[in-house]
Amino acid sequence: MSAASSHQNSRSNQPKVVAADSVPASDIWVHDEKSVNGARILSDFWLPDFPIPTGVLTASEAPVYEDLLLEQEEQVIAAKGKGDVSELLRSGETWTIR
């Protein structure tokens, strides 16, 4: 196999690009998208020394922003009621432009 792969240099502990068939398979680093540290290493790869990584560098379980926003909106509506834009615009200090 002649594809370029990332290989951890055992002497300097720095990644280097090697032909996949030039080193034992056990020496080739396979990225795990759950590894934040691995993603940091990949994010430093740049031409001309390394191929530019593409795809998912890191995958983590986290709430989706829109879901959090909708949940917050539902909590406020439950606590304060639906509200009325017309009433809101006429509340507090108002003035008339003539």
C-alpha contacts under 8 A as a table, 3 or more apart, distances in Angstrom:
res1	aa1	res2	aa2	distance
1	M	19	A	7.49
1	M	20	A	5.88
1	M	21	D	5.11
2	S	19	A	5.20
2	S	20	A	5.67
2	S	21	D	5.96
3	A	19	A	5.60
3	A	20	A	5.58
3	A	21	D	7.92
4	A	17	V	6.09
4	A	18	V	5.43
4	A	19	A	4.63
4	A	20	A	5.79
5	S	17	V	5.52
5	S	18	V	5.55
5	S	19	A	6.19
5	S	20	A	5.64
5	S	28	I	7.01
5	S	29	W	7.96
6	S	15	P	6.27
6	S	16	K	5.73
6	S	17	V	4.83
6	S	18	V	6.46
6	S	28	I	6.30
6	S	29	W	6.03
6	S	30	V	7.96
7	H	15	P	5.47
7	H	16	K	5.29
7	H	17	V	5.94
7	H	18	V	6.34
7	H	27	D	6.45
7	H	28	I	4.85
7	H	29	W	5.72
8	Q	13	N	6.09
8	Q	14	Q	5.88
8	Q	15	P	4.44
8	Q	16	K	6.32
8	Q	27	D	6.95
8	Q	28	I	6.90
8	Q	29	W	6.66
9	N	12	S	5.76
9	N	13	N	5.12
9	N	14	Q	5.40
9	N	15	P	5.72
9	N	16	K	6.53
10	S	13	N	5.22
10	S	14	Q	7.70
16	K	49	D	7.97
16	K	50	F	7.50
17	V	49	D	7.76
17	V	50	F	6.51
18	V	22	S	6.85
18	V	23	V	7.68
19	A	22	S	5.36
19	A	23	V	7.52
20	A	23	V	6.36
20	A	25	A	7.56
20	A	28	I	7.65
21	D	24	P	7.38
21	D	25	A	8.00
23	V	27	D	6.58
23	V	28	I	7.43
24	P	27	D	5.49
24	P	28	I	7.18
25	A	28	I	5.44
26	S	29	W	7.89
31	H	35	S	7.84
31	H	38	G	6.54
31	H	39	A	7.95
32	D	35	S	5.55
32	D	38	G	7.08
32	D	58	T	7.96
33	E	36	V	7.52
33	E	38	G	7.68
33	E	39	A	7.07
33	E	56	V	6.62
33	E	57	L	5.64
33	E	58	T	4.51
33	E	59	A	5.51
34	K	58	T	5.72
34	K	59	A	5.50
34	K	60	S	6.55
35	S	38	G	5.16
35	S	39	A	6.31
35	S	58	T	6.55
36	V	39	A	5.05
36	V	40	R	6.31
36	V	58	T	6.06
37	N	40	R	5.03
37	N	41	I	6.37
38	G	41	I	5.10
38	G	42	L	6.24
38	G	57	L	7.99
39	A	42	L	5.01
39	A	43	S	6.03
39	A	57	L	5.00
39	A	58	T	5.63
40	R	43	S	5.08
40	R	44	D	6.63
41	I	44	D	5.46
41	I	45	F	7.06
42	L	45	F	5.29
42	L	53	P	6.53
42	L	57	L	7.22
43	S	46	W	7.95
43	S	53	P	7.26
43	S	57	L	7.69
45	F	49	D	7.50
45	F	50	F	5.32
45	F	51	P	6.71
45	F	52	I	5.99
45	F	53	P	6.95
46	W	49	D	6.33
46	W	50	F	5.18
46	W	51	P	6.19
46	W	52	I	5.32
47	L	50	F	5.15
47	L	51	P	5.89
47	L	52	I	6.45
48	P	51	P	7.28
53	P	57	L	7.89
54	T	57	L	7.47
56	V	59	A	6.78
63	P	67	D	7.10
63	P	68	L	6.97
64	V	67	D	5.34
64	V	68	L	6.50
65	Y	68	L	5.17
65	Y	69	L	6.20
66	E	69	L	5.02
66	E	70	L	6.14
67	D	70	L	5.20
67	D	71	E	6.11
68	L	71	E	5.09
68	L	72	Q	6.18
69	L	72	Q	5.13
69	L	73	E	6.21
70	L	73	E	4.99
70	L	74	E	6.14
71	E	74	E	5.11
71	E	75	Q	6.25
72	Q	75	Q	5.11
72	Q	76	V	6.33
73	E	76	V	5.24
73	E	77	I	6.21
74	E	77	I	5.13
74	E	78	A	6.08
75	Q	78	A	5.10
75	Q	79	A	6.19
76	V	79	A	5.07
76	V	80	K	5.81
76	V	81	G	7.37
77	I	80	K	5.27
77	I	81	G	4.59
77	I	82	K	5.12
77	I	83	G	7.67
78	A	81	G	5.71
78	A	82	K	7.77
80	K	83	G	7.50
83	G	87	E	7.92
83	G	88	L	7.88
84	D	87	E	5.23
84	D	88	L	6.17
85	V	88	L	4.92
85	V	89	L	6.18
86	S	89	L	5.24
86	S	90	R	6.43
87	E	90	R	5.19
87	E	91	S	6.11
88	L	91	S	5.21
90	R	93	E	7.97
90	R	94	T	6.56
91	S	94	T	7.16
